[in-house]
Every structure is written in structure tokens, then in C-alpha cells.
């Protein structure tokens, strides 16, 4: 968040018009043309940078100003602050066609890094990436490894490697690999000399550098790493840190085989052989090619970091650095073993011991993710079963650390990215979906898109019903997790509580034994294969429904439901479709009461109910009893309008012998009587403040469904015709109530008239309202001589002929 003063400056910068900006550019030009660039030039460039960076669109600058910015950037004697400001302004204008920067003649590595940052921001229209990379390597070749400014080049080389690795020659790749070996393994273990300005207190004895130390204060007895500490660092020690930061990316991009090379698979056949073991231990490292030697030194560096991570850090900053370096070391070992399987046996014992140690250290639990990734990638080749590691990972971490946003994101990304290598362990992932959903429930805004991608792999026929229950109860799960944290005596990362809910009333009530079983079911770690009615728990947790986190989770549920059904409908058979349809009916009036949640979910459930019916039309006949109970016991049409409309439409569409031979006249008559009573009830009830008017969509769908059923059982046609005549009269003479009354009544009247006209010709009505499956073929809609267009034209003429009657 910006301060009020910073917000004021940003608004002021955004309001500057082009004319004012051009005047200011003229002032900048005059200042940059002076021989001595003083504080006025710095202040003017700072203001110009604020102006060009305050808006999302590119501000237009005078060409003279842009040229002077480039000249100032390339001036050898220009102060560093001014060069940085010129670089920042030019980068904000990228990409730009009026740049004439070139790095071909830049010798100073620091200045080269600034020019390169501007050029690389332009894209690669003029092969800027290649020219920058070639120049950086020429400067790198011309200097010794202990040069004072080489560390400015490494970010440039790393960026070029990422953008265009194919532009580097083999000799350049070998050169940087040799340099990285020197910086990683042979950096000084003595601290640097502090910069002093002379004087009485700068005695020679005081300036003698001491050895670097470990994070626990002990003197370092091995080579320097990023975890070595000291008061002052030498240039090669800084290069050591930079080399480690780019090492994994360089190994991935510079390896001729890459992580998924076919050569790796061939070489893995020799992993257990004597040749492989001997080659890993007896080969002199200085005789190896540059790439293999770099891998060897990188392996030693990672082992050293893992050893240093066991030390107890004296400062919190060093402890945080230990955790980050431990994760990076394990990721590096994974890359090394993929590129050269001979490292695998030397790595296994180390990582097994590391995993055993980290399991008891909650502070370093993030390192368990790359360890699990390592055993997933290499467990089969090394004959190591990773099931126990994954079991611990999925059952314990989400349950205990769901409130850590960074861990939650990394955990879900690990699951998503590891899907191709899970293999038979995918069942563990699927059984653990209740735990994974805790991460989603607590961090739904950030993790929704990741779970949309992950859901198709989580759901199967065995867990689909239970998972749908869990998705519908996701906001309730968020409230339960919030309650769990409030009841917890000690939590490592407590969230900021809502002040209005310091002591919610449900805290004490949740200790009641009748709620404990429901809470335990909702907070279960693995799939249980059973479902529970959580309506009492919904009431208990209702005071937490207004929490921002719960509301955000509720907003994500419709998107997740769409992803769930998109995956389920790909494999659901008739039995599973019936189960899911029953669940939709059951849960439509059993949802956690979050504002707007019920309406949004009903829209998704109603549409998906129709999708299930379309894929399995016999569902309506097989669930006739349950559907009759649903439409006969709808207590409030308004609370479940979308679901009721979908069910009534599905009955009219699929309750037919053409879809299922088991459909009987008795079933059609039973549905007709129930729907007729429902239509009578919703149309005869008087609107009031507590009972608003029935939506016209429900009325028209009910009328249409009754007409469809009557066309299939023609004994019902007189009853429908009489009812439709009454509906038309009622719609033509409505009681005055609202502005939309006339429009709604017109829609009902029009539909009633159309249906009445169709029923005057029962054979046409049956053909139009209950078309056969062949009618869905394109020719019935494209060819004007086929039966369906002809029938529709006939009905249209009948409607026009009796237009006078409809108005009477």
C-alpha cells in the first residue's frame, strides 16, 4: 500500500498532459546538455521516471530527449545514479522504435549490464538477444575469473540463456561452465578487507581479514558457499553466490541432452553396474569435460549446503536462507540425477536421511516437496518406494499448514506438475482430496485456477459423489478451518482475525459432542467413502458465514463445480449419473447460507442436471419416484427456481417411450397430476411481501411440460386445453402489481396460445413437442422439404389464422 503522499504524487504524474510533458522534456534536455550533471539533473530524471511509469500506457517523449538519455547512459564518466535513471526510463518505454543503443563497443561490464537490460526489454526484432549474448561472452573471455566487475555480467548471461539458449556456441558454453566451476568450488574462505577512508583508527592490524564462519558461528573448515557468513565478502565470494543462483537454469539450458533425453534412459541401464559406481568415484574431476566437471562440483556444492543446513543459525535471516538454499539444493540434485544417473546412488542415502530429519521439523517442511519430487522422478530407477513419503506428505502437511499461503501454492503446483510421474501413486493423491481441499478452502482466490487444472486428475468414479459433497460444502469447510484455528492454543502463522468476530458464539457450541463427529468428518484427511448430512453444522457455523475468506471461497465454488462436471461427464455411466442427479436434488436445499452463494450454485446445478439428463435420458424414468417427490415437495419456488425449472423441463423432454421403453402411461399421468397441482398452486396464490409473484419462466415451463405429457397421453388433452384457456384469460386480465406485470403476462399469454393451437392438431403437437431422435440430424433443419420445417410452417399458419381469436 502506498502512503497518502505517494498516492498524491502518482495521481499528479498521471494527470500531466502531453503539452506539459513536452515542456518538461525540454528542461531535461537542457540539464543533460550541461558538462557537469549535478543534483538538478538527478531530480529531473527522477520526476521523468515517475511520469513515464505512473501509467499503463507508453508516454511520448521528444526524440532529442530520448537520444540524450541514451548518450548519458553510454557516457563513460557519467555518475552511476544518472545511468540507472536513464536505464529505468528507457526500459519503461520498451519496446521502442527510436532507440539506437548498441553494446558492440561497451567494455565496462557494469555499463554493459545496463545497456543490455534496455536492449533485452525490446524483444528480439533486431536480434538484440544474440548481439547482447555475444558481447557479454567476449567481455567474459577477455577478463580473468577474479576480475572486479564480472558479477555484473552473470545476470545478463542468465537472461540470454533463458531467452535464446541456441545462440551460444559450444566454446562459449564450455567457457562459462569452467568459470562456474572456479567460482563455486574455489572461492576464498577468508573474509574481504573492509573499505576504509584512512585515518588514525585504520591500523594495519585491524584490517587483517579473518576466516568466514558458518551460520552457527563456527569457523568454516570447508569451501565457501552461499551459507557461509562474514562481515565483508570478496569479489569471488560474490561471484560464488551469483553462480549458485543461476546454476540450475544453466544446467538445464546448457546440457546437450537435457532433462528428458533419450540418452538418459539408455544410461540408466548401467546405474547398478560396477562401471557406473566406479565412474562416479574414481574419475579425476580435472580430466572431465567442462559440463561433466561442472555437474561434479555442483553435486559437491549441494552436499555441502545440506550439511550446512543441519547447523543451528544464530540469526533469523540466516535460518530463512538455510530453508531456501536447502530447497534449491534438492532441486539441483534432481536435475543432476536426471542428466547423469551416476549421481543417483550417491544422492539416495543423503536425501533419505534428510527426509527423516525434516519430518520432525515443521519449520523446514517446504523442503519436503522437492524431496518428494525427487523420489517420484527417480524412485523406480533406484528401486525405492515413494509411497510412504507421499503418504506422509498428503496426510500431514495440508492438515497442519493449510494457513501458510506460500506453502499452499507450492503444494498445489507440486501436485499439478507431478501428475505425469505419479503413476500408481495417483491413488494416494485422489484419496487425499479432502486434505487438498483445505488448501483450496483457505486460499481460494489464489488457488482456484490451479485446482481447475488439477480436478480432472483428482476425480474418479469412486470419489465423484464424495467430492461433489465436499465442493458444495467448501465455504463451510473454510468456516470450520477458521474455527479450528481459533480453538488451537498455538498456531505458527495465525491469520488476522475479523475484529467483529473476536469471540464468535459458535466457539463454545462447537465443543458439544453432537457436533464433534460432524466436524471431524468435514475436517477428515482422506476420503472416507461416506457422506454426512451437515445441516446442523451449517447452523452452528452460521456466525462465520460473513467472513471475507468464507465469502471469497463461496465465489470460487461455481467455477470449481463447472470444472468438476466437465471431468465427470467424460466417464460417468448411468449408475453414477443417477447418483449425481439425486445428489443435486438433495443438496439444492441444503447449502451453507453465504450471501448470494445459493443462487450462484443453483444456476450451475440446474445446468449440470440437464447435461446429465442429455447424456443419459433414461435417468428420468429410473428416478421417477425421486423426481416426483422433488416437484411435489417444493416448498418455495423462489428459493429453488433454477433447479425446479431444470427438473420440470427434463421431465417434459425425456419422459417418453422414444427415450426409454420402460416409460408407461401411468408414469406420465402421475407426473401430469403432480405438475398440474403445482402450476395451479403457483398461479392461484396471491403475491405478498413474504410471498412474491411466481416467475413467468416457471409458469411457461410448467405449461409446456404439461402440454408435452398430454401429447403422449391424449386422454389428458382436454384437461390441458381447459387449463391453458384459463391461464390465457388470467394473463390477459392480471391484477395490477408491478411495472413488469404487463410484459410477464404477455409472455405467459403468448405461450398459452401457442400451446393451445398445437393441441388442436394432436398429431402435429406430438411431432413438434416430442420429436424423434432423427430430428436432431442437420437435414431436418436445412432441407425445407422435410417433415419438421413443414410442420412448423403449418402451425405458424394456424396461429396466424386464429389471431383474432387469441385477442378475444
Secondary structure in CASP SS format (residue, H / E / C, confidence):
PFRMAT SS
TARGET T0000
AUTHOR 0000-0000-0000
METHOD secondary structure of the structure
MODEL  1
X C 1.00
X C 1.00
X C 1.00
X H 1.00
X H 1.00
X H 1.00
X H 1.00
X H 1.00
X H 1.00
X H 1.00
X H 1.00
X H 1.00
X H 1.00
X H 1.00
X H 1.00
X C 1.00
X C 1.00
X H 1.00
X H 1.00
X H 1.00
X H 1.00
X H 1.00
X H 1.00
X H 1.00
X H 1.00
X H 1.00
X H 1.00
X H 1.00
X H 1.00
X H 1.00
X H 1.00
X H 1.00
X C 1.00
X C 1.00
X C 1.00
X C 1.00
X C 1.00
X C 1.00
X H 1.00
X H 1.00
X H 1.00
X H 1.00
X H 1.00
X H 1.00
X H 1.00
X H 1.00
X H 1.00
X H 1.00
X H 1.00
X H 1.00
X H 1.00
X H 1.00
X H 1.00
X C 1.00
X C 1.00
X C 1.00
X C 1.00
X C 1.00
X C 1.00
X C 1.00
X C 1.00
X C 1.00
X H 1.00
X H 1.00
X H 1.00
X H 1.00
X H 1.00
X H 1.00
X H 1.00
X H 1.00
X H 1.00
X H 1.00
X H 1.00
X H 1.00
X C 1.00
X C 1.00
X C 1.00
X C 1.00
X C 1.00
X H 1.00
X H 1.00
X H 1.00
X H 1.00
X H 1.00
X H 1.00
X H 1.00
X H 1.00
X H 1.00
X H 1.00
X H 1.00
X H 1.00
X H 1.00
X C 1.00
X C 1.00
X C 1.00
X C 1.00
X C 1.00
X C 1.00
X C 1.00
X C 1.00
X C 1.00
X C 1.00
X C 1.00
X C 1.00
X C 1.00
X C 1.00
X C 1.00
X C 1.00
X H 1.00
X H 1.00
X H 1.00
X H 1.00
X H 1.00
X H 1.00
X H 1.00
X H 1.00
X H 1.00
X H 1.00
X H 1.00
X H 1.00
X C 1.00
X C 1.00
X C 1.00
X C 1.00
X C 1.00
X C 1.00
X C 1.00
X H 1.00
X H 1.00
X H 1.00
X H 1.00
X H 1.00
X H 1.00
X H 1.00
X H 1.00
X H 1.00
X H 1.00
X H 1.00
X H 1.00
X H 1.00
X H 1.00
X C 1.00
X C 1.00
X C 1.00
X C 1.00
X C 1.00
X C 1.00
X C 1.00
X C 1.00
X C 1.00
X H 1.00
X H 1.00
X H 1.00
X H 1.00
X H 1.00
X H 1.00
X H 1.00
X H 1.00
X H 1.00
X H 1.00
X H 1.00
X H 1.00
X H 1.00
X C 1.00
X H 1.00
X H 1.00
X H 1.00
X C 1.00
X C 1.00
X H 1.00
X H 1.00
X H 1.00
X H 1.00
X H 1.00
X H 1.00
X H 1.00
X H 1.00
X H 1.00
X H 1.00
X H 1.00
X H 1.00
X H 1.00
X H 1.00
X H 1.00
X H 1.00
X C 1.00
X C 1.00
X C 1.00
X C 1.00
X E 1.00
X C 1.00
X C 1.00
X C 1.00
X C 1.00
X C 1.00
X C 1.00
X C 1.00
X C 1.00
X C 1.00
X C 1.00
X C 1.00
X C 1.00
X C 1.00
X H 1.00
X H 1.00
X H 1.00
X H 1.00
X C 1.00
X C 1.00
X C 1.00
X E 1.00
X C 1.00
X E 1.00
X C 1.00
X C 1.00
X C 1.00
X C 1.00
X C 1.00
X E 1.00
X C 1.00
X C 1.00
X C 1.00
X C 1.00
X C 1.00
X C 1.00
X C 1.00
X C 1.00
X C 1.00
X E 1.00
X C 1.00
X C 1.00
X C 1.00
X C 1.00
X C 1.00
X H 1.00
X H 1.00
X H 1.00
X H 1.00
X H 1.00
X H 1.00
X H 1.00
X H 1.00
X H 1.00
X H 1.00
X H 1.00
X H 1.00
X H 1.00
X H 1.00
X H 1.00
X H 1.00
X H 1.00
X H 1.00
X H 1.00
X H 1.00
X C 1.00
X C 1.00
X C 1.00
X C 1.00
X C 1.00
X C 1.00
X C 1.00
X H 1.00
X H 1.00
X H 1.00
X H 1.00
X H 1.00
X H 1.00
X H 1.00
X C 1.00
X C 1.00
X C 1.00
X C 1.00
X C 1.00
X H 1.00
X H 1.00
X H 1.00
X H 1.00
X H 1.00
X H 1.00
X H 1.00
X H 1.00
X C 1.00
X C 1.00
X C 1.00
X H 1.00
X H 1.00
X H 1.00
X C 1.00
X C 1.00
X H 1.00
X H 1.00
X H 1.00
X H 1.00
X H 1.00
X H 1.00
X H 1.00
X H 1.00
X H 1.00
X H 1.00
X H 1.00
X H 1.00
X H 1.00
X H 1.00
X H 1.00
X H 1.00
X H 1.00
X H 1.00
X H 1.00
X C 1.00
X C 1.00
X C 1.00
X C 1.00
X C 1.00
X C 1.00
X C 1.00
X H 1.00
X H 1.00
X H 1.00
X H 1.00
X H 1.00
X H 1.00
X H 1.00
X H 1.00
X H 1.00
X H 1.00
X H 1.00
X H 1.00
X H 1.00
X H 1.00
X H 1.00
X H 1.00
X H 1.00
X H 1.00
X H 1.00
X H 1.00
X H 1.00
X H 1.00
X H 1.00
X H 1.00
X C 1.00
X H 1.00
X H 1.00
X H 1.00
X H 1.00
X H 1.00
X H 1.00
X H 1.00
X H 1.00
X H 1.00
X H 1.00
X H 1.00
X H 1.00
X H 1.00
X H 1.00
X H 1.00
X H 1.00
X H 1.00
X H 1.00
X C 1.00
X C 1.00
X C 1.00
X H 1.00
X H 1.00
X H 1.00
X C 1.00
X C 1.00
X H 1.00
X H 1.00
X H 1.00
X H 1.00
X H 1.00
X H 1.00
X H 1.00
X H 1.00
X H 1.00
X H 1.00
X H 1.00
X H 1.00
X C 1.00
X C 1.00
X C 1.00
X C 1.00
X C 1.00
X C 1.00
X C 1.00
X C 1.00
X H 1.00
X H 1.00
X H 1.00
X H 1.00
X H 1.00
X H 1.00
X H 1.00
X H 1.00
X H 1.00
X H 1.00
X H 1.00
X H 1.00
X H 1.00
X H 1.00
X H 1.00
X C 1.00
X C 1.00
X C 1.00
X H 1.00
X H 1.00
X H 1.00
X H 1.00
X H 1.00
X H 1.00
X H 1.00
X H 1.00
X H 1.00
X H 1.00
X H 1.00
X H 1.00
X H 1.00
X C 1.00
X H 1.00
X H 1.00
X H 1.00
X H 1.00
X H 1.00
X H 1.00
X H 1.00
X H 1.00
X H 1.00
X H 1.00
X H 1.00
X H 1.00
X H 1.00
X C 1.00
X H 1.00
X H 1.00
X H 1.00
X H 1.00
X H 1.00
X H 1.00
X H 1.00
X H 1.00
X H 1.00
X H 1.00
X C 1.00
X H 1.00
X H 1.00
X H 1.00
X H 1.00
X H 1.00
X H 1.00
X H 1.00
X H 1.00
X H 1.00
X H 1.00
X H 1.00
X H 1.00
X H 1.00
X H 1.00
X H 1.00
X C 1.00
X C 1.00
X C 1.00
X C 1.00
X C 1.00
X H 1.00
X H 1.00
X H 1.00
X H 1.00
X H 1.00
X H 1.00
X H 1.00
X H 1.00
X H 1.00
X C 1.00
X H 1.00
X H 1.00
X H 1.00
X H 1.00
X H 1.00
X H 1.00
X H 1.00
X H 1.00
X H 1.00
X H 1.00
X H 1.00
X H 1.00
X H 1.00
X H 1.00
X C 1.00
X C 1.00
X C 1.00
X C 1.00
X C 1.00
X C 1.00
X C 1.00
X C 1.00
X C 1.00
X C 1.00
X C 1.00
X H 1.00
X H 1.00
X H 1.00
X C 1.00
X C 1.00
X C 1.00
X C 1.00
X H 1.00
X H 1.00
X H 1.00
X H 1.00
X C 1.00
X C 1.00
X C 1.00
X H 1.00
X H 1.00
X H 1.00
X H 1.00
X H 1.00
X H 1.00
X H 1.00
X H 1.00
X H 1.00
X H 1.00
X C 1.00
X C 1.00
X C 1.00
X C 1.00
X C 1.00
X C 1.00
X C 1.00
X C 1.00
X C 1.00
X C 1.00
X C 1.00
X C 1.00
X H 1.00
X H 1.00
X H 1.00
X H 1.00
X H 1.00
X H 1.00
X H 1.00
X H 1.00
X H 1.00
X H 1.00
X C 1.00
X C 1.00
X C 1.00
X H 1.00
X H 1.00
X H 1.00
X H 1.00
X H 1.00
X H 1.00
X H 1.00
X H 1.00
X H 1.00
X H 1.00
X H 1.00
X H 1.00
X H 1.00
X H 1.00
X H 1.00
X H 1.00
X H 1.00
X H 1.00
X H 1.00
X H 1.00
X H 1.00
X C 1.00
X C 1.00
X C 1.00
X C 1.00
X C 1.00
X H 1.00
X H 1.00
X H 1.00
X H 1.00
X H 1.00
X H 1.00
X H 1.00
X H 1.00
X H 1.00
X H 1.00
X H 1.00
X H 1.00
X H 1.00
X H 1.00
X C 1.00
X C 1.00
X C 1.00
X C 1.00
X C 1.00
X C 1.00
X C 1.00
X C 1.00
X C 1.00
X H 1.00
X H 1.00
X H 1.00
X H 1.00
X H 1.00
X H 1.00
X H 1.00
X H 1.00
X H 1.00
X H 1.00
X H 1.00
X H 1.00
X H 1.00
X H 1.00
X H 1.00
X H 1.00
X H 1.00
X H 1.00
X H 1.00
X C 1.00
X C 1.00
X C 1.00
X H 1.00
X H 1.00
X H 1.00
X H 1.00
X C 1.00
X H 1.00
X H 1.00
X H 1.00
X H 1.00
X H 1.00
X H 1.00
X H 1.00
X H 1.00
X H 1.00
X C 1.00
X C 1.00
X C 1.00
X C 1.00
X C 1.00
X C 1.00
X C 1.00
X C 1.00
X H 1.00
X H 1.00
X H 1.00
X H 1.00
X H 1.00
X H 1.00
X H 1.00
X H 1.00
X H 1.00
X H 1.00
X H 1.00
X H 1.00
X H 1.00
X H 1.00
X C 1.00
X C 1.00
X C 1.00
X C 1.00
X C 1.00
X C 1.00
X C 1.00
X C 1.00
X C 1.00
X C 1.00
X H 1.00
X H 1.00
X H 1.00
X H 1.00
X H 1.00
X H 1.00
X H 1.00
X H 1.00
X H 1.00
X H 1.00
X H 1.00
X H 1.00
X H 1.00
X H 1.00
X H 1.00
X H 1.00
X H 1.00
X H 1.00
X H 1.00
X H 1.00
X C 1.00
X C 1.00
X C 1.00
X C 1.00
X C 1.00
X C 1.00
X C 1.00
X C 1.00
X C 1.00
X C 1.00
X C 1.00
X H 1.00
X H 1.00
X H 1.00
X H 1.00
X H 1.00
X H 1.00
X H 1.00
X H 1.00
X H 1.00
X H 1.00
X H 1.00
X H 1.00
X H 1.00
X H 1.00
X H 1.00
X H 1.00
X H 1.00
X C 1.00
X H 1.00
X H 1.00
X H 1.00
X H 1.00
X H 1.00
X H 1.00
X H 1.00
X H 1.00
X H 1.00
X H 1.00
X H 1.00
X H 1.00
X H 1.00
X H 1.00
X H 1.00
X H 1.00
X H 1.00
X H 1.00
X H 1.00
X C 1.00
X C 1.00
X C 1.00
X C 1.00
X C 1.00
X C 1.00
X C 1.00
X C 1.00
X H 1.00
X H 1.00
X H 1.00
X H 1.00
X H 1.00
X H 1.00
X H 1.00
X H 1.00
X H 1.00
X H 1.00
X H 1.00
X H 1.00
X H 1.00
X H 1.00
X H 1.00
X H 1.00
X H 1.00
X H 1.00
X H 1.00
X C 1.00
X C 1.00
X H 1.00
X H 1.00
X H 1.00
X H 1.00
X H 1.00
X H 1.00
X H 1.00
X H 1.00
X C 1.00
X C 1.00
X C 1.00
X H 1.00
X H 1.00
X H 1.00
X H 1.00
X C 1.00
X C 1.00
X H 1.00
X H 1.00
X H 1.00
X H 1.00
X C 1.00
X C 1.00
X C 1.00
X C 1.00
X H 1.00
X H 1.00
X H 1.00
X H 1.00
X H 1.00
X H 1.00
X H 1.00
X H 1.00
X H 1.00
X H 1.00
X H 1.00
X H 1.00
X H 1.00
X H 1.00
X H 1.00
X C 1.00
X H 1.00
X H 1.00
X H 1.00
X H 1.00
X H 1.00
X C 1.00
END
